[in-house]
Amino acid sequence: MTTPQTKPALLIAGHGTRDDAGAEAFRAFVEELGRRNPELPVAGGFIELSPPPLGEAVTSLVEQGVKRFAAVPLMLVSAGHAKGDIPAALTREKERHPGISYTYGRPLGPHPSLLAVLERRVDEVIGDLDRSEVTVLLVGRGSTDPDANSEVHKAARLFWEGRGYAGVETAFVSLAAPDVPAGLDRCEKLGARRIVVLPYFLFTGILPDRVRQQTEEWAAAHPGLDVRSAEVIGAAEELHALVMERYEEAVKGDLRMNCDSCVYRIALPGFEDKVGLPQQPHFHPDDDGHHHHHHGSHAHAHH
């Protein structure tokens, strides 16, 4: 199978942020990916809030003669963006640029290499404290999608395993409970005396800044406790390697996608009006109480 373009281009899709530094961190990361992979056309864009939009990134690649894409969401969790908005945006691009094709990669998820970066971020702030005295509060973005929120709990559990912390609790900065102060209250109720608040975010931005600010306010009101803020994941070596791993998976079609994320496969036709809305579960009007699913490829027996 020889085509003029031997490997599909890499298209990176980001959330978007109102924070200039956060948007710049994303753009710089995409540029660096391009530098490290000179044989590969690389571009990145945002779903909302900040330039460049995803469509502009696609156009820039199409103008270079690109026909095949592998799209990787630069996101930790599969929420509405990864399940709905990005596939819908890519479908629009196919209509705008007839003849292009793409495969779609998985969100980054609680990959072991990212857990290793999180561990470094905690180590940077605990110094020579004994880990067994430290409770970590992992703070995710928060979503209206319970599956997305459960992914943050999964990351927290995996982070707890085998690392010797006193415990790892979970909180969210928006849209889901507990929020940061309630998460810190919970740590205190569990007897924590030393707490590290660890933002489960790739880059700086308005939400990680809010986590830090709320942490500092809570700490000021609880002077008897040792409360520290860790940094975001950032453009670590592991993040570069993981994006390329997700790219290779998408190219080979080796997608071990979480079954519950299948909604993006069905929601595409006529999805334009739903872009940006939270995902709704689909309703089976013909369901007689026995689950006869007639969705063609959307079988529930993926595994």
N, C-alpha and C positions, 0 to 999 in steps of 0.2 A: 504494500500500500504506500506508494510514494506520491506525496503531494508536494507542491512547491514549498509550502510551509510545513516543515517536518513536525514541529511540536505546536500544540495549541498555545495561544497567547494566555498570559495570566492576568485575569481581571480581579482586582481586590475590591470588595464591597465593604464600606464602613457605615456605622450608625449615623454619623454626623453629630456635630456638637456646636453649641453657641459659643464655645470657648476657642479663641483664636489659637492659643498655644496647643490645645488638644488637636485641632484640625491640622496645624502645622506638623505636629508629631506624626500623625497619620501620613501626611504627604511626604515627609522626610523618610519614613519607613518604606513607603512604596518606591521612592527614588533609589534608596539603598538596595532594595530587592532587585531592581533593574540593573544596578551597577554590578551586583554579585552574580547575576545570571545574564551575561551579555548575549547569549544565544537565544534569549527568550524576549519577545515583546511583552512588556509589563506596564499596566496602567491601573489606576485606582480612582474610585469616586465614592460619593456619599449618597445615601438614600434620602436624606433630608438635612436641613439646617445649615450646611456649610458647603462651599465650593471645593473641588468641582463636583457637579452631579454625576451620577453613574453613567448617564447617557452621553455626557461629554467624553468620558474616558473610553467608552465603546467607540464613539465617532473617531477619536484620535487614533485608535488601533485600526479601524476599518480604513482610514485614510492611508495607513501604512501597508494596506493590502491584506490585512488579517481577515480570515474567514472563520477560523475555528477558535473558540475560547474555552478556557476552564475558569469558572468563577469560584473564588474562595471568599466566604464571608469572614471578615476580620472581626469576629465576635466570639465571646467566650461561651455564650449560651444560645440555644436555638429558641428564640421567642418569635413574636410576630414578624420582626424584620426578616429573620432567616427563613421562616416558614412561608411567609406570604409576600412581603414587599419586594424582596430581591427577585424571586422567580417572576413576579408580576412585571417588574421593571425590565427583566431580561426578555420576557415575552414581547413587551412593547418595542424593545430594540430590534428583535427579529422582524417585526412588522416594518420598522423604519429602514432596516438594512436587509432586504431580501437576500437570501443566500448565506447568511451567517448561521453557524450552529454553535451550541455551547453545551458543556456538561457543568454540573453544579456540585461543588464540594461541601463538606461538612463544616459546621462551626468548629472552633478550636477545641472547646470542651475542656473537661478537667484532665488534660493529657499529663502523663507523668512528668514530662520535661517542664511543663508550666508549674506543676506543684513544686518542682525543685527550685524554680525561680522564686516562688512565694516563700519557700523555706529560707532562701537567702535574704529576702526582704525582712523577714522576722529576725533572723540572726543579726542583721545590720543594726537593729534597734535594741536587742536585748543584751548585747555585749557579753559579759561573762556571767550573766544570770543563769541559774540552772533551769533548763526547759521544764522540768517537772513542777516548777513554781509558776509557770506562765500559761495563762488562758488566752487563746487567740479568738478574736471576734472577726470572722470573715464577712465582709460587707459587699453584697452584690448590688447590681443596678436596681433590681425589682421590676416586676412585670405584672400585667393583668392575666398572664398565662400561667396557671399553676404548674404546668410541666416545666416551664422555664425556671420558676422559683425552686422547684425540686432539684434542678440541675446544680444550683448553688449549694443546696444541702448535700448533694452527692460530692461536690468538690470539697466541702468542709469535712465530710466523713473520710474521704480519701486522704486529705491533708492530715487528719488526726492519726491515721493508721501508721504505727511503727515509728513515729517521730518523737514520742516521749513528752509531748506537751501535757499540761494538767487537763486540758480539754480544748475543744474547738467549737464555738457557738456560731450561729448564723444570724445576720440581720440584713436589711435592705434599705437603700437610700430613698427609694420612692415606690409608690404604688402597691407595696406589700408590707405586711407586718412580720416581725417586729421592726420598727425603725431603729436608728442607731442608739438613741438614748434608752429605748426599751431593751435593746440587745445588751447594752452595758449594764442596765439594772439587773437583767437576768444573770449575767456573769457574776455580779456582786452577790446576788441571792444564792448562787451556787458556791459561794465562799472564796471567789477569786480575789487575790490581793494585788496581783500583777497582771495587767491586761495589755495585749498588743492588738490594736485595731488594724486589720489587714484589708486594704481595698481590693476587691476582685475586679480590677479594671486593667485594661491594657495600657492606656495612656492617661496623662493628666487631663483635667477638664472640670466643668462646673460641678458635676456630681462627686468626683473624688475630693474636690476642694470642700464641698459641703460635708462630706464624711469627716474630714479633718477638723473642720470648724465645729461641728456638733460634738466630736470627741473632746476637743479642747474645752468647750463649754461644760460638758458633763464632768470632765476631770477637775475643772475649777470648783465645781460644786461638791466634789468628793475628794477633799485634800488628803484623806488617809490612804488613798489607793495610788498605786503606781500605774499610770495609764500612758501608753506610748502609741504613736502613729507610725505605721510602716508606709513605704512608698508603693506606688503602682508597679505593675509588672515591667512596663517600659520595653524599649527595643532591644531586648536581650538576645543573645546568640540563639537561645532555645526557640525564641519566637520566629526568627528567620527560618530555622530548620523545620519547625512545625508547619509553617505556611507552605513550604516546598513539599512537605510530606502530604499535606491535604491536596496540593496541586497534583502530585503524582497519582494519588488515589482517584481524583476526579478524572484524570486523563485515562487511567486504566479502567475506569468504571467500577472500581472496587469500593463501593460506598456502603459501609456498614451503618446505614442510617437508622436512627432510633425509629421504630415503627410508628410511634405516636406523631412523628413529624410528617407523616404521609399527607397530611392535609394540604400541603403545598402542591401536591400532584393533582389533586382534584380541583382545587380552588382556582386554577388558572383561567379556564375559558370564561370570558365575561367578568374577569376579576377587577377590571379597571376601577369600578366604583368603590371597591373595598380597600384600595391602596391606603395604607396609613391607619386603617381601623384595626382594633384588636380582632384576632381570629375568633370566629364563633364555631362551636362544634356543629357538624352538619347533621341535619334532621332526616330521618328515614320515614317518609310518609307511608311507605308500603310495608313497614315493619310490623309483623303480627306478633311480636314478642319473641319469636325465634329469629336469631340473626342470620337471615339469608342475605348475604352481601353480594350485590351484583354490580361491582364497580370495575369489571374487567381487570386491569392490571393492579387495581388497588385491593389486593387480597390481604387478609390479615395474617396469612401464614408466610411472612417474609423469611422466617428463620427455618 
